[in-house]
Amino acid sequence: MKAFACRVCGSRLFFENSVCVTCGTGLGFSRGEADIVAVDAA
């Protein structure tokens, strides 16, 4: 299983996370990058 980390604070993430529990950054999965990325709540 691939390990994910928040790009803002570096905390460990799980695929099911939609928000980083440490810094509150909104998260989403990018198929193009095959990674969890920060998203804007526009």
Steps between C-alpha positions, in 0.01 A plus 500: 500500500631846411570740785358852462609823670341844518686736265438790740609360839645156419259304721414142408178463299274213409315462170166555679604842638325803349663743745842490669428448870814695595479820292143490360600509132232366264617191313414314183650220292663595171491210256756675279750522785379181675527695824292689755517875436377818669180641350337843513152518649389747230 
